Amino acid sequence: MVSSEGLCGSQPPIAAPVTQYGVTKPISMAGPTAADIQRSRDLEKFLVQAGLYESKEEASKREEVLGQIQEIVTNWVKQLTRLRGYTDQMVEDAKALIFTFGSYRLGVHGPGSDIDALCVGPSYVSREEDFFFVLHNILAEREEVTELQPVPDAHVPVMRFKFNGIPIDLLYASISHLVVPHDLDISDISVLYNVDEPTVRSLNGCRVADQILKLVPNVEHFRTTLRCLKFWAKRRGVYSNVTGFLGGVNWALLVARICQLYPNAAPSMLVSRFFRVFTQWRWPNPVMLCAIDEDRLGFSVWDPRKNPRDRTHHMPIITPAYPCMNSSYNVSTSTLRVMMEQFQYGNNVCEKIELNKAKWSALFEPYLFFQSYTNYLQVDILAADADDLRSWKGWVESRLRQLTLMIERDTYGKLQCHPYPQDYVDASKPCAHCAFFMGLQRKHGEIVQEGQQFDIRGSVDEFRHSINMYMFWKPGMEIYVSHVRRKQLPAYVYPDGCERSRNLHLTPEQPSYNMSRNNGVAYQAESGEKCLKRKKDPDGEDSEQSRLDKRRSPDRNQSVSPEIISCKLGSTCTGCSTSDLDEMNRFAEVNTSSNSSGISSCSHEDIGNESTAGSSEGSNVGDDNPSSSQSDSSDDLKSSVEDDHADQNKVFQDGLLKDLEPKTVVGVVLKSMNGVVDSESVQNPVIRLSLASTA
């Protein structure tokens, strides 16, 4: 008897179903070739040589420190339980638990990096009084603790300190339990019952870190790739949540998504695919590791169909734990542009590495920020001592992003700012000092109109008002904002300090503007003639420009930098970003018509087209807490953002110009007519930037 199998022939093997990680199927299930494995080994060797891995001794020290902190908080809770009259059994059972999150929890921390930790306590132990007062005093009395800095008014309240030299960022969450279980599962949604939003934001750092590790197909490959890309981002100047770039949790989520799209890839492949995917990603389509968990407990979740503010987000990177938030709220059009340029740089280098035309060291070449622009804004921050500078600098730095937003809003995006996240110190100053810099350039492709100028006086004035809101201001805390040309940059910004023959910081040839809290008056030590003379002086420009053209990223090498026409600055600002309305409207239409849980497929041709539903923006207290990416003053910006989107032209003309019009009669106006400069007397400062080239 002949079987039916013999008549019909053997059945073709049934293909095994493709395992799906995340919201779409993988782009490729291919594994590494022998060459990929070798490149991965070379990459790991490079990372080790770069000193990105801590020693066993330091790892052991960190564990000891966490153990000591655990003991301190447990005794603290027992003390409060006894003082509040609970039974002896309650005192014995009382405890607090320490959880870690951020780079330490993900396993990608390095030597000297901080530990992000969360203290979970019972319902009767409060954050405001018990954590920031009682525990603060306990820590202050311990000799192991230094640089203790409570930040109770942050979007995610935090207490920062060093314990035996190891930096700690400690959050607190009071959950709805009289006794905290020793086996508490912080990933369970029940921990969010009956808690306020600051507590939810504090808890979500740990919850997101745990979810990331659960959602990646290979944890070790994820860790190697993330360690590589965090190092790359720092070298290329795009690692800073507070400045408007991406912080630790943002990079972790992006890398985790690539691991899902290429589940069998080795680290070298994942690094290359990271740049390949995100150079093609169509922002503001969101990056998500899983479907957005719909509203279950009443907390706001990210959903641009329902929340108008969510439509203004430029680079949504959504956290995977409920309530889902946009972890990259701070990204602006400026910083997104810079990051896309750097992604393209990384993609170009990785293509050469795969062709054996470059080594891994080429990928980590530092970004030459101070050779990339002709004009810069220099923001000097001064205080009486190091402790005052630490708090003052943190306050100013958290608001620098808004200065760039306001400048770009008030110039309709024609003047682009590139804030650089690194601070620089002038050791020659008698007081505590640091400085930040921003590159300035005209938007690429803008048509130059003769005589057209940028007036950013109002932007800087609003920034000053924002800075003056600091509740803990002390005498000696001052801020200076200066416009500097590349040839005027101070020597201390260069690693060897010898790029300039002399330190030009705050010299008669450089305009400086004192915006101390006491007076807010700007002083200029420069004549209009000198300003114009420097503008026309070509000495050294040609050779420097030719070297620069070889180093610039593709979009910047043909751009034209703005030019100072009159230089006085007596102002500073809070601001809000304005979005590309057409782009956002299209995004809104897509999200409005999409199913609440529908996600389109992701392929090479369709990268960045994942549609979404639901979730909420968040804000960062550090780079590693996803719920803290929104700046502390985001609520102040809400109405301003919406007004700008409603009628940007009207806001600028009726509001800003009306306010500034009476001041123009006492501003500096430098007119160039046949080489003759006409300088009027000055009582109020003004900055105007011309669209002409300064190259």
SULCORKA-V28674 format. One record per pair of residues at least 24 apart in sequence whose ideal C-beta (glycine too) atoms are under 6 Angstrom apart, sorted by the first residue. I is the first residue (numbers start at 1). GAP is how many residues later the second one is. Records with the same first field share a line. If there is no record, write none. Layout:
I->GAP / GAP
This chain:
21->196 / 239 / 242
22->238 / 267
23->265 / 268 / 576
24->577 / 578
26->235 / 237
27->234
28->234
29->235
31->233
32->234 / 237
36->230 / 232 / 233
37->229
39->229
40->226 / 227 / 228
43->224 / 225 / 317
46->314
52->58 / 175 / 179
54->56 / 57
65->98 / 99 / 101
69->29
70->28
73->46
76->59 / 62
77->44 / 48
80->45 / 50
93->86
95->85
96->25
97->83
99->87 / 107
101->104 / 105 / 108
102->146 / 522
103->145 / 521
105->104
106->103 / 146
107->116
108->115 / 118 / 119
114->53 / 55
115->53
116->53 / 508
117->53
118->53 / 88
119->53
120->53 / 60
121->53
122->55 / 56 / 58
123->51 / 53
125->49
127->45
131->41
154->467
155->464 / 473 / 475 / 477
156->45 / 46 / 465 / 469 / 471 / 472
158->463
169->453
171->31
173->26 / 29 / 30
192->105
201->426
204->117 / 423
205->420
207->114
208->111 / 113 / 418
211->109 / 110
212->40 / 44
215->74
216->40 / 43
217->46
221->46
222->37
224->43
225->30 / 42 / 45 / 46
226->26 / 29
228->43
229->26
232->132
235->129 / 131
236->106 / 131
237->130 / 132 / 183
238->101 / 104
240->181
241->89 / 379 / 382 / 388
242->155 / 156
243->158 / 176 / 178
244->86 / 87 / 88 / 91 / 157
245->90
247->373 / 376
248->375 / 376
249->78 / 375 / 377
250->67 / 77 / 78
253->64
256->33
257->30
272->78
275->68 / 71 / 72 / 75
276->71
277->330
278->65
279->64 / 65 / 68
280->327
281->326 / 327
282->326
283->32
284->30 / 32 / 303
285->323 / 324 / 325
286->30 / 32 / 326
287->30
288->30
289->31
290->30
291->306
292->32 / 321 / 322 / 323
293->29 / 31
294->320
299->24
300->316
301->313 / 314 / 315
302->24 / 313 / 314 / 315
303->311 / 312
304->287
305->286 / 287
311->273 / 277
312->267 / 329
318->297
319->307
323->293
324->291
325->291 / 292 / 293 / 302
326->291
327->299 / 302
328->301
329->288 / 300 / 301
330->299
332->73 / 245
334->70 / 82 / 83
338->80
341->212 / 214
345->208
368->183
369->51
370->119 / 123
371->177
373->66 / 68 / 188
374->112 / 187 / 320
375->65 / 186 / 187
376->61 / 63 / 108
377->61
378->57 / 59 / 104 / 106
379->57 / 102
380->55 / 100
381->53 / 98
382->49 / 51 / 96
383->49 / 93 / 94
384->92
385->47
386->46
388->86
389->43
392->85
393->41
395->75
396->83
399->67
402->172 / 173
403->60 / 170
405->170 / 171 / 172
406->53 / 56 / 167 / 169
407->49 / 52
409->166 / 169
410->49
411->43
414->29 / 32
415->39 / 147
416->25 / 27
424->68 / 69
426->66
440->122
441->118 / 120
442->118 / 120 / 249
444->111 / 115
448->243
452->239
453->112 / 235 / 237
454->235
455->233
456->231
457->114 / 229 / 230
458->198 / 202
459->114
460->109 / 111 / 112 / 113
461->110
462->111 / 112
463->109 / 110
464->51 / 56 / 107 / 108
466->108
467->105
468->49
473->44
478->38
479->36
480->32 / 34
481->32 / 88
482->29 / 30
483->28 / 81 / 84
484->26
511->56
513->56
515->57
522->47 / 48 / 163
524->44
528->142 / 149 / 151
529->148
531->36
532->145
545->150
560->133
561->133
562->127
563->127 / 129 / 131
565->105 / 123 / 125
566->102 / 104 / 122
568->100 / 117 / 118
569->116 / 118
570->115
576->61 / 64 / 65
578->66 / 70
